[in-house]
Amino acid sequence: MKKILLIIFIIMPFSLNANDQAKEGKVAKYVMENIQKEYLNCYSFYKVAAVSFKKAGKDKNIIDNLESSADVSLKYTYDLGEIMGFNPEVMSQITKDNVNNFVELAKKDFSSLAKKYG
């Protein structure tokens, strides 16, 4: 009986530690995926805003800053995707789909898009 209790007390901390590590891994993945999605939304907003401002004849400096911010956001999106093992072709399609979604939102009501993501 003492041997069984001894084995349980020796093994239990390791099994709890493994469970905690699995939970931490899931939390880390969730956080990384959400951060990547935020970067993707930033990229999409900046690109749509830059094109909209260009069409509206706004100041070139503003447009350049939006395009620069879009480039940085896209880089971070792909960097995180690479860390998480995402396929570049899949990330490219997701990016295109997200930008197209933002284009549709901007066509309907740019001010609400700017309020939500700006």
N, CA, C and O of each residue as an XYZ file, in Angstrom:
472
protein
N       0.834     -1.193      0.000
C       0.000      0.000      0.000
C       0.871      1.246      0.000
O       0.593      2.213     -0.708
N       1.944      1.209      0.817
C       2.831      2.355      0.898
C       3.504      2.602     -0.449
O       3.721      3.750     -0.839
N       3.835      1.511     -1.164
C       4.482      1.660     -2.469
C       3.533      2.322     -3.471
O       3.941      3.166     -4.268
N       2.283      1.930     -3.415
C       1.296      2.505     -4.326
C       1.127      3.994     -4.049
O       1.105      4.804     -4.976
N       1.008      4.351     -2.775
C       0.881      5.762     -2.420
C       2.128      6.546     -2.828
O       2.026      7.671     -3.317
N       3.291      5.955     -2.628
C       4.542      6.595     -3.004
C       4.578      6.829     -4.519
O       4.962      7.909     -4.967
N       4.190      5.852     -5.288
C       4.158      5.978     -6.757
C       3.175      7.065     -7.182
O       3.475      7.870     -8.064
N       2.007      7.086     -6.556
C       1.006      8.111     -6.887
C       1.554      9.502     -6.606
O       1.393     10.410     -7.421
N       2.201      9.675     -5.455
C       2.733     10.997     -5.098
C       3.917     11.398     -5.977
O       4.170     12.587     -6.172
N       4.629     10.432     -6.497
C       5.756     10.735     -7.388
C       5.244     11.076     -8.792
O       5.736     12.023     -9.407
N       4.290     10.341     -9.298
C       3.797     10.521    -10.667
C       2.824     11.692    -10.778
O       2.808     12.379    -11.799
N       2.021     11.929     -9.757
C       0.977     12.956     -9.833
C       1.509     14.344    -10.227
O       0.925     14.969    -11.112
N       2.575     14.851     -9.623
C       3.055     16.185    -10.024
C       3.435     16.253    -11.497
O       3.233     17.280    -12.144
N       3.989     15.156    -12.035
C       4.355     15.156    -13.449
C       3.132     15.197    -14.351
O       3.133     15.875    -15.379
N       2.093     14.471    -13.967
C       0.879     14.475    -14.788
C       0.180     15.829    -14.706
O      -0.373     16.302    -15.699
N       0.201     16.452    -13.538
C      -0.383     17.789    -13.407
C       0.421     18.801    -14.220
O      -0.152     19.682    -14.860
N       1.734     18.677    -14.195
C       2.601     19.572    -14.944
C       2.342     19.422    -16.443
O       2.297     20.422    -17.160
N       2.176     18.214    -16.918
C       1.904     17.969    -18.335
C       0.556     18.585    -18.723
O       0.417     19.160    -19.803
N      -0.434     18.459    -17.832
C      -1.748     19.038    -18.088
C      -1.666     20.560    -18.152
O      -2.282     21.184    -19.016
N      -0.904     21.153    -17.239
C      -0.720     22.605    -17.240
C      -0.016     23.069    -18.508
O      -0.364     24.104    -19.075
N       0.968     22.307    -18.946
C       1.688     22.661    -20.171
C       0.769     22.583    -21.382
O       0.866     23.416    -22.283
N      -0.114     21.603    -21.418
C      -1.059     21.482    -22.524
C      -2.011     22.675    -22.540
O      -2.315     23.225    -23.599
N      -2.479     23.068    -21.349
C      -3.352     24.239    -21.257
C      -2.622     25.500    -21.697
O      -3.173     26.321    -22.431
N      -1.385     25.649    -21.247
C      -0.594     26.817    -21.637
C      -0.384     26.848    -23.148
O      -0.425     27.915    -23.760
N      -0.163     25.692    -23.745
C       0.005     25.600    -25.194
C      -1.252     26.030    -25.935
O      -1.178     26.738    -26.939
N      -2.405     25.600    -25.437
C      -3.675     25.986    -26.056
C      -3.918     27.481    -25.918
O      -4.375     28.131    -26.858
N      -3.613     28.023    -24.752
C      -3.788     29.462    -24.532
C      -2.853     30.243    -25.443
O      -3.257     31.236    -26.047
N      -1.609     29.800    -25.543
C      -0.636     30.487    -26.397
C      -1.083     30.458    -27.860
O      -0.967     31.461    -28.564
N      -1.583     29.333    -28.308
C      -2.059     29.218    -29.691
C      -3.241     30.152    -29.921
O      -3.304     30.835    -30.943
N      -4.165     30.184    -28.987
C      -5.336     31.058    -29.087
C      -4.911     32.529    -29.177
O      -5.421     33.287    -30.002
N      -3.979     32.909    -28.321
C      -3.502     34.291    -28.307
C      -2.807     34.625    -29.625
O      -3.063     35.677    -30.210
N      -1.933     33.742    -30.092
C      -1.207     33.978    -31.343
C      -2.167     34.094    -32.527
O      -1.997     34.966    -33.380
N      -3.168     33.226    -32.583
C      -4.131     33.285    -33.677
C      -4.913     34.595    -33.648
O      -5.183     35.180    -34.696
N      -5.276     35.055    -32.454
C      -6.015     36.313    -32.345
C      -5.149     37.518    -32.692
O      -5.619     38.467    -33.320
N      -3.897     37.478    -32.287
C      -2.990     38.568    -32.649
C      -2.806     38.600    -34.156
O      -2.810     39.669    -34.767
N      -2.643     37.418    -34.758
C      -2.485     37.372    -36.211
C      -3.722     37.929    -36.905
O      -3.613     38.661    -37.888
N      -4.889     37.585    -36.394
C      -6.130     38.091    -36.979
C      -6.214     39.614    -36.850
O      -6.671     40.297    -37.766
N      -5.771     40.136    -35.711
C      -5.756     41.598    -35.521
C      -4.821     42.264    -36.524
O      -5.167     43.288    -37.113
N      -3.634     41.685    -36.720
C      -2.712     42.234    -37.714
C      -3.327     42.181    -39.110
O      -3.168     43.115    -39.896
N      -4.019     41.105    -39.414
C      -4.664     40.975    -40.713
C      -5.762     42.029    -40.882
O      -5.898     42.624    -41.950
N      -6.535     42.252    -39.833
C      -7.566     43.296    -39.900
C      -6.933     44.680    -40.065
O      -7.452     45.520    -40.801
N      -5.823     44.912    -39.383
C      -5.117     46.196    -39.539
C      -4.648     46.357    -40.977
O      -4.848     47.406    -41.590
N      -4.025     45.317    -41.510
C      -3.556     45.372    -42.893
C      -4.714     45.695    -43.838
O      -4.606     46.584    -44.683
N      -5.799     44.982    -43.691
C      -6.953     45.170    -44.570
C      -7.503     46.587    -44.472
O      -7.804     47.218    -45.485
N      -7.630     47.081    -43.242
C      -8.139     48.438    -43.053
C      -7.204     49.459    -43.673
O      -7.650     50.352    -44.394
N      -5.904     49.339    -43.399
C      -4.947     50.306    -43.935
C      -4.956     50.313    -45.466
O      -4.895     51.378    -46.081
N      -5.030     49.134    -46.079
C      -5.045     49.064    -47.544
C      -6.303     49.706    -48.113
O      -6.232     50.493    -49.057
N      -7.442     49.373    -47.543
C      -8.703     49.932    -48.028
C      -8.733     51.445    -47.795
O      -9.175     52.198    -48.663
N      -8.272     51.882    -46.643
C      -8.251     53.315    -46.352
C      -7.308     54.047    -47.306
O      -7.635     55.134    -47.783
N      -6.148     53.468    -47.588
C      -5.189     54.107    -48.502
C      -5.795     54.277    -49.896
O      -5.670     55.338    -50.507
N      -6.441     53.243    -50.386
C      -7.070     53.327    -51.711
C      -8.208     54.341    -51.690
O      -8.354     55.132    -52.623
N      -9.001     54.322    -50.649
C     -10.120     55.275    -50.532
C      -9.608     56.715    -50.485
O     -10.152     57.595    -51.152
N      -8.566     56.946    -49.698
C      -8.012     58.295    -49.586
C      -7.370     58.729    -50.897
O      -7.430     59.900    -51.273
N      -6.756     57.772    -51.590
C      -6.143     58.083    -52.885
C      -7.220     58.531    -53.875
O      -7.050     59.519    -54.590
N      -8.332     57.788    -53.905
C      -9.442     58.131    -54.805
C     -10.061     59.474    -54.431
O     -10.559     60.191    -55.299
N     -10.034     59.815    -53.159
C     -10.619     61.065    -52.691
C      -9.653     62.245    -52.834
O     -10.013     63.385    -52.540
N      -8.424     61.967    -53.287
C      -7.455     63.031    -53.495
C      -6.882     63.605    -52.212
O      -6.535     64.785    -52.157
N      -6.781     62.790    -51.194
C      -6.251     63.252    -49.904
C      -4.728     63.416    -49.976
O      -4.090     63.037    -50.959
N      -4.175     63.984    -48.920
C      -2.749     64.270    -48.819
C      -1.917     63.005    -49.027
O      -2.195     61.963    -48.434
N      -0.886     63.109    -49.883
C      -0.034     61.967    -50.201
C       0.675     61.428    -48.962
O       0.902     60.223    -48.862
N       1.024     62.286    -48.029
C       1.702     61.857    -46.814
C       0.821     60.899    -46.004
O       1.313     59.906    -45.467
N      -0.455     61.191    -45.919
C      -1.390     60.314    -45.198
C      -1.469     58.954    -45.887
O      -1.433     57.907    -45.239
N      -1.575     58.993    -47.201
C      -1.673     57.748    -47.974
C      -0.402     56.915    -47.810
O      -0.469     55.701    -47.619
N       0.757     57.573    -47.886
C       2.032     56.863    -47.714
C       2.128     56.224    -46.333
O       2.608     55.099    -46.194
N       1.669     56.948    -45.313
C       1.696     56.393    -43.949
C       0.759     55.193    -43.810
O       1.099     54.214    -43.146
N      -0.406     55.265    -44.429
C      -1.334     54.127    -44.390
C      -0.729     52.918    -45.099
O      -0.818     51.795    -44.603
N      -0.118     53.149    -46.254
C       0.493     52.039    -46.993
C       1.676     51.446    -46.234
O       1.881     50.232    -46.244
N       2.446     52.296    -45.584
C       3.567     51.813    -44.772
C       3.057     50.980    -43.595
O       3.612     49.924    -43.288
N       2.008     51.455    -42.945
C       1.417     50.698    -41.830
C       0.854     49.370    -42.319
O       0.945     48.362    -41.619
N       0.275     49.364    -43.511
C      -0.247     48.122    -44.086
C       0.885     47.125    -44.308
O       0.743     45.940    -44.005
N       2.003     47.603    -44.832
C       3.147     46.716    -45.076
C       3.655     46.085    -43.777
O       3.937     44.887    -43.730
N       3.768     46.890    -42.740
C       4.235     46.377    -41.442
C       3.247     45.343    -40.898
O       3.654     44.286    -40.415
N       1.957     45.648    -40.978
C       0.935     44.718    -40.479
C       0.969     43.399    -41.244
O       0.839     42.325    -40.656
N       1.146     43.491    -42.564
C       1.192     42.271    -43.369
C       2.420     41.434    -43.002
O       2.333     40.209    -42.925
N       3.541     42.078    -42.781
C       4.747     41.353    -42.388
C       4.514     40.608    -41.074
O       4.861     39.433    -40.952
N       3.927     41.292    -40.097
C       3.662     40.643    -38.817
C       2.660     39.495    -38.970
O       2.790     38.463    -38.313
N       1.674     39.677    -39.829
C       0.694     38.619    -40.084
C       1.393     37.365    -40.589
O       1.151     36.267    -40.090
N       2.262     37.535    -41.583
C       2.949     36.390    -42.158
C       4.002     35.819    -41.206
O       4.199     34.604    -41.160
N       4.678     36.681    -40.448
C       5.658     36.184    -39.475
C       4.986     35.288    -38.439
O       5.489     34.208    -38.128
N       3.860     35.733    -37.911
C       3.144     34.901    -36.926
C       2.615     33.624    -37.570
O       2.666     32.552    -36.968
N       2.112     33.741    -38.781
C       1.634     32.557    -39.486
C       2.737     31.537    -39.695
O       2.519     30.333    -39.561
N       3.919     32.027    -40.024
C       5.065     31.135    -40.217
C       5.439     30.439    -38.910
O       5.722     29.241    -38.892
N       5.438     31.202    -37.819
C       5.749     30.618    -36.506
C       4.747     29.521    -36.156
O       5.107     28.499    -35.573
N       3.473     29.750    -36.524
C       2.426     28.773    -36.198
C       2.325     27.662    -37.235
O       1.501     26.759    -37.096
N       3.156     27.720    -38.273
C       3.191     26.641    -39.260
C       2.114     26.719    -40.325
O       1.771     25.701    -40.926
N       1.572     27.906    -40.574
C       0.540     28.055    -41.596
C       1.162     28.035    -42.985
O       2.281     28.510    -43.183
N       0.440     27.493    -43.926
C       0.848     27.434    -45.319
C       0.758     28.839    -45.936
O      -0.280     29.490    -45.817
N       1.837     29.321    -46.599
C       1.809     30.668    -47.190
C       0.698     30.871    -48.220
O       0.140     31.964    -48.316
N       0.373     29.840    -48.983
C      -0.695     29.967    -49.981
C      -2.046     30.148    -49.302
O      -2.884     30.922    -49.764
N      -2.247     29.437    -48.215
C      -3.497     29.563    -47.463
C      -3.574     30.947    -46.825
O      -4.624     31.589    -46.852
N      -2.463     31.407    -46.252
C      -2.449     32.747    -45.655
C      -2.730     33.810    -46.713
O      -3.427     34.788    -46.442
N      -2.193     33.622    -47.912
C      -2.433     34.567    -48.998
C      -3.914     34.633    -49.348
O      -4.459     35.719    -49.542
N      -4.563     33.480    -49.430
C      -5.994     33.452    -49.760
C      -6.819     34.077    -48.643
O      -7.772     34.808    -48.911
N      -6.463     33.796    -47.399
C      -7.173     34.386    -46.263
C      -7.021     35.907    -46.292
O      -7.974     36.639    -46.024
N      -5.821     36.370    -46.619
C      -5.569     37.807    -46.701
C      -6.424     38.441    -47.787
O      -7.048     39.477    -47.559
N      -6.458     37.831    -48.962
C      -7.272     38.350    -50.067
C      -8.749     38.385    -49.682
O      -9.440     39.367    -49.951
N      -9.227     37.326    -49.059
C     -10.628     37.264    -48.638
C     -10.945     38.356    -47.623
O     -11.996     38.994    -47.691
N     -10.028     38.564    -46.683
C     -10.245     39.577    -45.650
C     -10.267     40.984    -46.259
O     -11.113     41.806    -45.906
N      -9.336     41.251    -47.168
C      -9.317     42.566    -47.829
C     -10.605     42.762    -48.616
O     -11.200     43.838    -48.564
N     -11.038     41.750    -49.337
C     -12.288     41.864    -50.104
C     -13.479     42.125    -49.189
O     -14.377     42.890    -49.539
N     -13.488     41.495    -48.023
C     -14.538     41.734    -47.034
C     -14.524     43.195    -46.587
O     -15.575     43.824    -46.470
N     -13.335     43.726    -46.340
C     -13.216     45.126    -45.925
C     -13.627     46.070    -47.050
O     -14.209     47.123    -46.791
N     -13.329     45.704    -48.297
C     -13.748     46.513    -49.441
C     -15.270     46.595    -49.485
O     -15.837     47.667    -49.694
N     -15.918     45.464    -49.288
C     -17.390     45.447    -49.289
C     -17.951     46.287    -48.138
O     -18.917     47.029    -48.313
N     -17.338     46.162    -46.974
C     -17.777     46.968    -45.829
C     -17.582     48.453    -46.111
O     -18.438     49.269    -45.769
N     -16.467     48.803    -46.730
C     -16.182     50.211    -47.040
C     -17.172     50.756    -48.060
O     -17.586     51.912    -47.972
N     -17.549     49.929    -49.023
C     -18.526     50.365    -50.035
C     -19.881     50.646    -49.398
O     -20.581     51.577    -49.795
N     -20.243     49.842    -48.415
C     -21.532     50.029    -47.748
C     -21.522     51.254    -46.841
O     -22.423     52.091    -46.897
N     -20.475     51.347    -45.995
C     -20.431     52.441    -45.024
C     -19.004     52.588    -44.498
O     -18.629     51.971    -43.501
N     -18.213     53.419    -45.187
C     -16.821     53.586    -44.796
C     -16.680     54.166    -43.401
O     -15.771     53.798    -42.657
N     -17.576     55.069    -43.050
C     -17.420     55.719    -41.730
C     -17.577     54.713    -40.597
O     -16.866     54.809    -39.597
N     -18.488     53.752    -40.725
C     -18.624     52.749    -39.657
C     -17.418     51.808    -39.647
O     -17.005     51.338    -38.587
N     -16.854     51.534    -40.822
C     -15.637     50.725    -40.894
C     -14.484     51.456    -40.210
O     -13.720     50.865    -39.446
N     -14.374     52.750    -40.500
C     -13.315     53.554    -39.881
C     -13.514     53.673    -38.370
O     -12.547     53.677    -37.608
N     -14.742     53.767    -37.956
C     -15.024     53.860    -36.513
C     -14.653     52.568    -35.793
O     -14.107     52.596    -34.690
N     -14.956     51.433    -36.429
C     -14.689     50.144    -35.795
C     -13.208     49.770    -35.834
O     -12.674     49.269    -34.845
N     -12.542     50.006    -36.956
C     -11.158     49.534    -37.117
C     -10.123     50.651    -37.106
O      -8.932     50.384    -36.941
N     -10.552     51.889    -37.278
C      -9.592     53.000    -37.315
C      -9.138     53.324    -35.955
O      -8.327     54.233    -35.775
